[in-house]
Amino acid sequence: MILQLVVCLLAQLSLGFGQDRGSLRIMNGTIARDKQFPYQVGLLCYFADSPNEPNLCGGTIISKRWILTAAHCLQDPSSELQKVIVYVGSLSVHESAAYVVRKSATIVHKQFNRKIVANDIALIKLPRDLTFNARIQPARLANPKDSYVGRTAIISGWGLTTKQEASRVLQYIRAPILSNKECEKQWNKQLKGKSRKLVLDSFICIDSRAGLPCRGDSGGPLVLDDGSKTLVGIVSHGYDDKCQVTLPDILTRVSSFLNWITEQTGGLGQ
């Protein structure tokens, strides 16, 4: 199946594909099978200025107590995060087991830079241990010695059917991983000298021509399509041109933050 997906953003360099607090829509994606992505979680992030309108993000289970997601899902310069509801273990967010997490149990990278979208990574500590089973499993963290260029990866998420309503069923797309050099080349060709995009070593890119997220589940996983559940990226940001430009999608490279993850989690302990 050839997936025809487009980037749909509100600004040329947009966090979370259209919303500062998160969004990635997997348009025309394939519906996931039961137990296919046991590491996937859904996040409803509640902010003080819109307590009845949570923002949807994705996340990844990395241990019994820790969820990895994007910093911009949990931080907004104009409002305060109140709580996050974490959904695990189901293809449907609303049928999943739920954990309520207060802001005090979230960790946003201190060097998160919203302007250039650097260090777009955060952690959520669950109030109690997950019980692993066929539907709830941790992803493996990426190998820092491997760039994964040329490998095929999967992005999964629920997306949004309206401004506030999540898609009922988890979906996914496949896309090849590009080199950062090629990614930067394609971005700057599109910018035509108006500005310059620097693709940092801590970014990882996927080829948008093969399939791309567009609004609805930022913070979600980019995992190798080899059955290993290896988490190589976190959905972060993209480019906007009326949903018509298919530039490489830029994600946070997980292997660049292994030391940070270890430090913040105590080696993924409690």
C-alpha atoms as a printed R data frame, in Angstrom:
    type eleno elety resid chain resno       x      y      z
1   ATOM     1    CA   MET     A     1   0.000  0.000  0.000
2   ATOM     2    CA   ILE     A     2   1.409  3.358 -0.986
3   ATOM     3    CA   LEU     A     3   0.705  5.891  1.721
4   ATOM     4    CA   GLN     A     4   0.000  9.397  0.544
5   ATOM     5    CA   LEU     A     5   0.659 11.662  3.499
6   ATOM     6    CA   VAL     A     6   1.461 15.337  3.753
7   ATOM     7    CA   VAL     A     7   2.893 17.711  6.292
8   ATOM     8    CA   CYS     A     8   0.252 20.203  7.401
9   ATOM     9    CA   LEU     A     9   1.658 22.879  9.690
10  ATOM    10    CA   LEU     A    10   0.680 26.330 10.848
11  ATOM    11    CA   ALA     A    11   4.157 27.815 10.614
12  ATOM    12    CA   GLN     A    12   7.129 27.077  8.401
13  ATOM    13    CA   LEU     A    13   8.980 25.555 11.303
14  ATOM    14    CA   SER     A    14   6.281 24.157 13.515
15  ATOM    15    CA   LEU     A    15   6.435 22.168 16.700
16  ATOM    16    CA   GLY     A    16   4.227 19.153 16.712
17  ATOM    17    CA   PHE     A    17   2.841 19.646 13.218
18  ATOM    18    CA   GLY     A    18   0.482 22.501 13.851
19  ATOM    19    CA   GLN     A    19   0.101 22.976 17.587
20  ATOM    20    CA   ASP     A    20   2.733 24.182 20.017
21  ATOM    21    CA   ARG     A    21   1.675 21.509 22.488
22  ATOM    22    CA   GLY     A    22   1.553 18.593 20.140
23  ATOM    23    CA   SER     A    23  -0.179 17.022 17.199
24  ATOM    24    CA   LEU     A    24   0.627 14.499 14.517
25  ATOM    25    CA   ARG     A    25  -2.030 13.091 12.281
26  ATOM    26    CA   ILE     A    26  -1.230  9.896 10.469
27  ATOM    27    CA   MET     A    27  -3.330 10.551  7.385
28  ATOM    28    CA   ASN     A    28  -4.302  7.513  5.297
29  ATOM    29    CA   GLY     A    29  -2.280  5.278  7.581
30  ATOM    30    CA   THR     A    30  -2.724  1.556  8.046
31  ATOM    31    CA   ILE     A    31  -4.864  0.428 10.993
32  ATOM    32    CA   ALA     A    32  -2.738 -1.301 13.617
33  ATOM    33    CA   ARG     A    33  -3.349 -4.878 14.706
34  ATOM    34    CA   ASP     A    34  -3.984 -5.840 18.298
35  ATOM    35    CA   LYS     A    35  -0.651 -6.173 20.185
36  ATOM    36    CA   GLN     A    36   1.323 -4.802 17.205
37  ATOM    37    CA   PHE     A    37   2.693 -1.762 19.071
38  ATOM    38    CA   PRO     A    38   2.663 -2.659 22.789
39  ATOM    39    CA   TYR     A    39   5.113  0.142 23.606
40  ATOM    40    CA   GLN     A    40   2.766  2.883 22.328
41  ATOM    41    CA   VAL     A    41   0.926  5.123 24.780
42  ATOM    42    CA   GLY     A    42  -1.524  7.968 24.312
43  ATOM    43    CA   LEU     A    43  -1.165 11.166 26.336
44  ATOM    44    CA   LEU     A    44  -3.856 13.716 27.117
45  ATOM    45    CA   CYS     A    45  -2.026 16.822 28.357
46  ATOM    46    CA   TYR     A    46  -4.085 19.316 30.369
47  ATOM    47    CA   PHE     A    47  -2.980 22.965 30.612
48  ATOM    48    CA   ALA     A    48  -4.269 25.712 32.909
49  ATOM    49    CA   ASP     A    49  -5.630 27.919 30.122
50  ATOM    50    CA   SER     A    50  -7.768 25.123 28.623
51  ATOM    51    CA   PRO     A    51  -8.622 22.659 31.408
52  ATOM    52    CA   ASN     A    52 -11.412 21.030 29.417
53  ATOM    53    CA   GLU     A    53  -9.521 20.771 26.129
54  ATOM    54    CA   PRO     A    54  -6.536 18.450 26.548
55  ATOM    55    CA   ASN     A    55  -3.907 18.159 23.849
56  ATOM    56    CA   LEU     A    56  -3.218 14.726 22.404
57  ATOM    57    CA   CYS     A    57   0.344 13.440 22.219
58  ATOM    58    CA   GLY     A    58   2.005 10.080 21.910
59  ATOM    59    CA   GLY     A    59   4.684  8.464 23.999
60  ATOM    60    CA   THR     A    60   6.714  5.292 24.375
61  ATOM    61    CA   ILE     A    61   7.053  2.863 27.262
62  ATOM    62    CA   ILE     A    62  10.753  2.414 28.102
63  ATOM    63    CA   SER     A    63  10.404  0.697 31.496
64  ATOM    64    CA   LYS     A    64   7.761 -0.250 34.064
65  ATOM    65    CA   ARG     A    65   7.638  3.321 35.369
66  ATOM    66    CA   TRP     A    66   8.887  5.595 32.591
67  ATOM    67    CA   ILE     A    67   7.363  7.034 29.404
68  ATOM    68    CA   LEU     A    68   9.435  8.921 26.818
69  ATOM    69    CA   THR     A    69   7.818 11.755 24.829
70  ATOM    70    CA   ALA     A    70   8.523 15.198 23.320
71  ATOM    71    CA   ALA     A    71   9.300 18.230 25.492
72  ATOM    72    CA   HIS     A    72   6.884 20.459 23.591
73  ATOM    73    CA   CYS     A    73   3.997 18.181 24.580
74  ATOM    74    CA   LEU     A    74   4.533 19.042 28.252
75  ATOM    75    CA   GLN     A    75   5.705 22.642 28.089
76  ATOM    76    CA   ASP     A    76   4.089 25.829 26.851
77  ATOM    77    CA   PRO     A    77   5.471 29.350 27.411
78  ATOM    78    CA   SER     A    78   1.968 30.766 27.815
79  ATOM    79    CA   SER     A    79   0.384 28.229 30.150
80  ATOM    80    CA   GLU     A    80   1.139 25.768 32.924
81  ATOM    81    CA   LEU     A    81   0.849 22.009 32.604
82  ATOM    82    CA   GLN     A    82  -1.612 20.644 35.170
83  ATOM    83    CA   LYS     A    83  -1.661 16.903 34.573
84  ATOM    84    CA   VAL     A    84  -1.188 14.178 31.983
85  ATOM    85    CA   ILE     A    85  -3.426 11.158 31.537
86  ATOM    86    CA   VAL     A    86  -1.424  8.229 30.163
87  ATOM    87    CA   TYR     A    87  -3.299  5.510 28.255
88  ATOM    88    CA   VAL     A    88  -1.671  2.108 27.736
89  ATOM    89    CA   GLY     A    89  -2.450 -1.329 26.375
90  ATOM    90    CA   SER     A    90  -5.085 -0.866 23.680
91  ATOM    91    CA   LEU     A    91  -5.660  0.179 20.081
92  ATOM    92    CA   SER     A    92  -8.236  2.677 21.355
93  ATOM    93    CA   VAL     A    93  -7.210  5.476 23.715
94  ATOM    94    CA   HIS     A    94 -10.559  5.553 25.482
95  ATOM    95    CA   GLU     A    95 -10.562  1.794 26.112
96  ATOM    96    CA   SER     A    96  -7.037  1.744 27.530
97  ATOM    97    CA   ALA     A    97  -5.894  1.562 31.134
98  ATOM    98    CA   ALA     A    98  -5.296  5.115 32.378
99  ATOM    99    CA   TYR     A    99  -2.719  6.634 34.723
100 ATOM   100    CA   VAL     A   100  -3.035 10.198 36.016
101 ATOM   101    CA   VAL     A   101   0.321 11.977 36.301
102 ATOM   102    CA   ARG     A   102   0.864 15.387 37.891
103 ATOM   103    CA   LYS     A   103   3.336 17.923 36.540
104 ATOM   104    CA   SER     A   104   5.752 17.122 39.379
105 ATOM   105    CA   ALA     A   105   6.242 13.647 37.882
106 ATOM   106    CA   THR     A   106   7.280 14.995 34.470
107 ATOM   107    CA   ILE     A   107  10.806 15.920 33.384
108 ATOM   108    CA   VAL     A   108  11.408 18.263 30.444
109 ATOM   109    CA   HIS     A   109  14.966 18.597 29.131
110 ATOM   110    CA   LYS     A   110  16.406 21.785 30.633
111 ATOM   111    CA   GLN     A   111  18.019 22.753 27.327
112 ATOM   112    CA   PHE     A   112  14.838 22.374 25.293
113 ATOM   113    CA   ASN     A   113  14.959 25.178 22.724
114 ATOM   114    CA   ARG     A   114  11.588 25.920 21.182
115 ATOM   115    CA   LYS     A   115  13.015 28.183 18.471
116 ATOM   116    CA   ILE     A   116  15.265 25.583 16.854
117 ATOM   117    CA   VAL     A   117  13.429 22.624 18.399
118 ATOM   118    CA   ALA     A   118  16.580 21.252 20.007
119 ATOM   119    CA   ASN     A   119  16.462 18.777 22.913
120 ATOM   120    CA   ASP     A   120  12.774 18.106 22.296
121 ATOM   121    CA   ILE     A   121  12.579 15.250 24.771
122 ATOM   122    CA   ALA     A   122  10.812 14.626 28.068
123 ATOM   123    CA   LEU     A   123  10.041 11.874 30.558
124 ATOM   124    CA   ILE     A   124   6.906 10.949 32.484
125 ATOM   125    CA   LYS     A   125   7.084  8.861 35.654
126 ATOM   126    CA   LEU     A   126   4.035  6.714 36.266
127 ATOM   127    CA   PRO     A   127   2.586  6.555 39.793
128 ATOM   128    CA   ARG     A   128   2.916  2.758 39.865
129 ATOM   129    CA   ASP     A   129   4.584 -0.013 37.913
130 ATOM   130    CA   LEU     A   130   3.131 -1.270 34.674
131 ATOM   131    CA   THR     A   131   2.396 -4.974 34.449
132 ATOM   132    CA   PHE     A   132   3.947 -6.196 31.222
133 ATOM   133    CA   ASN     A   133   1.912 -8.538 29.050
134 ATOM   134    CA   ALA     A   134   1.223 -9.080 25.351
135 ATOM   135    CA   ARG     A   135  -0.333 -5.606 25.031
136 ATOM   136    CA   ILE     A   136   2.057 -3.648 27.269
137 ATOM   137    CA   GLN     A   137   5.796 -3.901 26.578
138 ATOM   138    CA   PRO     A   138   8.783 -1.521 26.638
139 ATOM   139    CA   ALA     A   139  10.635 -0.442 23.527
140 ATOM   140    CA   ARG     A   140  14.392 -0.943 23.274
141 ATOM   141    CA   LEU     A   141  16.509  2.199 23.218
142 ATOM   142    CA   ALA     A   142  18.573  2.869 20.096
143 ATOM   143    CA   ASN     A   143  22.247  1.971 19.708
144 ATOM   144    CA   PRO     A   144  24.413  5.149 19.731
145 ATOM   145    CA   LYS     A   145  26.866  3.528 17.305
146 ATOM   146    CA   ASP     A   146  24.249  3.125 14.563
147 ATOM   147    CA   SER     A   147  22.900  5.998 12.435
148 ATOM   148    CA   TYR     A   148  20.143  3.742 11.026
149 ATOM   149    CA   VAL     A   149  20.390  5.507  7.641
150 ATOM   150    CA   GLY     A   150  18.568  3.548  4.953
151 ATOM   151    CA   ARG     A   151  16.594  1.463  7.429
152 ATOM   152    CA   THR     A   152  12.799  1.440  7.338
153 ATOM   153    CA   ALA     A   153  11.009  2.650 10.451
154 ATOM   154    CA   ILE     A   154   7.423  2.898 11.689
155 ATOM   155    CA   ILE     A   155   5.565  5.852 13.201
156 ATOM   156    CA   SER     A   156   2.343  5.009 15.037
157 ATOM   157    CA   GLY     A   157  -0.336  7.200 16.562
158 ATOM   158    CA   TRP     A   158  -4.028  7.991 16.946
159 ATOM   159    CA   GLY     A   159  -4.076 11.482 15.447
160 ATOM   160    CA   LEU     A   160  -7.097 13.752 15.605
161 ATOM   161    CA   THR     A   161 -10.361 13.559 13.704
162 ATOM   162    CA   THR     A   162 -11.383 17.006 14.976
163 ATOM   163    CA   LYS     A   163  -9.691 19.648 17.094
164 ATOM   164    CA   GLN     A   164 -10.363 17.713 20.282
165 ATOM   165    CA   GLU     A   165 -11.434 14.193 19.294
166 ATOM   166    CA   ALA     A   166  -8.916 11.403 18.914
167 ATOM   167    CA   SER     A   167  -9.112  8.806 16.178
168 ATOM   168    CA   ARG     A   168 -10.666  5.663 17.594
169 ATOM   169    CA   VAL     A   169  -8.023  3.246 16.320
170 ATOM   170    CA   LEU     A   170  -4.221  3.317 16.366
171 ATOM   171    CA   GLN     A   171  -2.680  3.744 12.902
172 ATOM   172    CA   TYR     A   172   0.836  3.630 11.494
173 ATOM   173    CA   ILE     A   173   3.022  4.461  8.511
174 ATOM   174    CA   ARG     A   174   6.378  3.198  7.269
175 ATOM   175    CA   ALA     A   175   9.194  5.464  6.070
176 ATOM   176    CA   PRO     A   176  12.922  5.135  5.343
177 ATOM   177    CA   ILE     A   177  15.464  6.966  7.495
178 ATOM   178    CA   LEU     A   178  17.553  9.620  5.719
179 ATOM   179    CA   SER     A   179  21.033 10.868  6.493
180 ATOM   180    CA   ASN     A   180  21.097 14.214  8.277
181 ATOM   181    CA   LYS     A   181  23.150 15.626  5.405
182 ATOM   182    CA   GLU     A   182  20.473 14.751  2.841
183 ATOM   183    CA   CYS     A   183  17.750 15.980  5.181
184 ATOM   184    CA   GLU     A   184  19.415 19.375  5.583
185 ATOM   185    CA   LYS     A   185  20.011 19.614  1.835
186 ATOM   186    CA   GLN     A   186  16.322 19.084  1.041
187 ATOM   187    CA   TRP     A   187  15.140 21.569  3.663
188 ATOM   188    CA   ASN     A   188  17.467 24.329  2.517
189 ATOM   189    CA   LYS     A   189  16.585 23.766 -1.127
190 ATOM   190    CA   GLN     A   190  12.951 24.446 -0.214
191 ATOM   191    CA   LEU     A   191  13.818 27.507  1.902
192 ATOM   192    CA   LYS     A   192  15.610 29.062 -1.117
193 ATOM   193    CA   GLY     A   193  17.888 31.253  0.979
194 ATOM   194    CA   LYS     A   194  15.061 32.910  2.954
195 ATOM   195    CA   SER     A   195  16.466 31.251  6.043
196 ATOM   196    CA   ARG     A   196  18.641 28.263  6.773
197 ATOM   197    CA   LYS     A   197  17.763 25.013  8.456
198 ATOM   198    CA   LEU     A   198  20.474 23.313 10.486
199 ATOM   199    CA   VAL     A   199  19.842 19.620 11.032
200 ATOM   200    CA   LEU     A   200  21.566 18.894 14.318
201 ATOM   201    CA   ASP     A   201  23.292 15.619 15.152
202 ATOM   202    CA   SER     A   202  20.568 15.099 17.754
203 ATOM   203    CA   PHE     A   203  17.916 15.014 15.000
204 ATOM   204    CA   ILE     A   204  16.890 12.043 12.873
205 ATOM   205    CA   CYS     A   205  14.968 12.395  9.593
206 ATOM   206    CA   ILE     A   206  12.569 10.245  7.603
207 ATOM   207    CA   ASP     A   207  11.851 10.444  3.882
208 ATOM   208    CA   SER     A   208   8.469 12.129  3.471
209 ATOM   209    CA   ARG     A   209   7.951 10.782 -0.034
210 ATOM   210    CA   ALA     A   210   7.306  7.340  1.391
211 ATOM   211    CA   GLY     A   211   4.859  8.446  4.070
212 ATOM   212    CA   LEU     A   212   4.624 11.258  6.593
213 ATOM   213    CA   PRO     A   213   2.756 12.273  9.726
214 ATOM   214    CA   CYS     A   214   0.616 15.394  9.632
215 ATOM   215    CA   ARG     A   215  -0.959 16.690 12.829
216 ATOM   216    CA   GLY     A   216  -2.177 14.679 15.746
217 ATOM   217    CA   ASP     A   217   0.295 12.740 17.900
218 ATOM   218    CA   SER     A   218   3.612 14.468 18.643
219 ATOM   219    CA   GLY     A   219   5.945 12.719 21.021
220 ATOM   220    CA   GLY     A   220   5.113  9.358 19.499
221 ATOM   221    CA   PRO     A   221   7.631  6.662 18.575
222 ATOM   222    CA   LEU     A   222   9.755  6.060 15.497
223 ATOM   223    CA   VAL     A   223  10.693  2.388 15.767
224 ATOM   224    CA   LEU     A   224  12.669  0.130 13.440
225 ATOM   225    CA   ASP     A   225  10.510 -2.023 11.185
226 ATOM   226    CA   ASP     A   226  12.311 -5.257 12.035
227 ATOM   227    CA   GLY     A   227  10.382 -6.604 14.995
228 ATOM   228    CA   SER     A   228  13.011 -5.502 17.512
229 ATOM   229    CA   LYS     A   229  10.937 -2.638 18.986
230 ATOM   230    CA   THR     A   230  14.034 -0.421 18.772
231 ATOM   231    CA   LEU     A   231  13.094  3.209 19.466
232 ATOM   232    CA   VAL     A   232  15.200  5.487 17.267
233 ATOM   233    CA   GLY     A   233  13.165  8.722 17.219
234 ATOM   234    CA   ILE     A   234  10.508 10.868 18.894
235 ATOM   235    CA   VAL     A   235   8.114 12.797 16.648
236 ATOM   236    CA   SER     A   236   9.104 16.470 16.878
237 ATOM   237    CA   HIS     A   237   8.639 18.995 14.046
238 ATOM   238    CA   GLY     A   238   8.209 19.647 10.337
239 ATOM   239    CA   TYR     A   239   7.672 22.188  7.551
240 ATOM   240    CA   ASP     A   240   4.496 23.869  6.323
241 ATOM   241    CA   ASP     A   241   3.421 24.863  2.843
242 ATOM   242    CA   LYS     A   242  -0.364 24.428  2.657
243 ATOM   243    CA   CYS     A   243  -0.007 20.679  3.210
244 ATOM   244    CA   GLN     A   244   1.707 20.280 -0.153
245 ATOM   245    CA   VAL     A   245   5.441 20.193  0.528
246 ATOM   246    CA   THR     A   246   6.811 16.747  1.317
247 ATOM   247    CA   LEU     A   247  10.066 17.612  3.025
248 ATOM   248    CA   PRO     A   248  11.792 15.201  5.401
249 ATOM   249    CA   ASP     A   249  10.155 14.977  8.773
250 ATOM   250    CA   ILE     A   250  12.540 15.780 11.643
251 ATOM   251    CA   LEU     A   251  12.465 13.835 14.889
252 ATOM   252    CA   THR     A   252  14.491 13.753 18.095
253 ATOM   253    CA   ARG     A   253  17.285 11.157 17.842
254 ATOM   254    CA   VAL     A   254  16.911  8.935 20.908
255 ATOM   255    CA   SER     A   255  20.508  7.678 20.904
256 ATOM   256    CA   SER     A   256  21.742 11.253 21.451
257 ATOM   257    CA   PHE     A   257  20.010 11.315 24.839
258 ATOM   258    CA   LEU     A   258  20.847  7.945 26.373
259 ATOM   259    CA   ASN     A   259  23.009  9.511 29.093
260 ATOM   260    CA   TRP     A   260  20.283 12.038 29.895
261 ATOM   261    CA   ILE     A   261  17.676  9.274 30.134
262 ATOM   262    CA   THR     A   262  19.920  7.257 32.440
263 ATOM   263    CA   GLU     A   263  20.627 10.260 34.665
264 ATOM   264    CA   GLN     A   264  16.983 11.272 34.978
265 ATOM   265    CA   THR     A   265  15.604  7.789 35.590
266 ATOM   266    CA   GLY     A   266  18.390  6.360 37.712
267 ATOM   267    CA   GLY     A   267  19.171  3.821 35.051
268 ATOM   268    CA   LEU     A   268  15.455  3.270 34.332
269 ATOM   269    CA   GLY     A   269  14.933  2.313 37.943
270 ATOM   270    CA   GLN     A   270  12.459  4.043 40.217
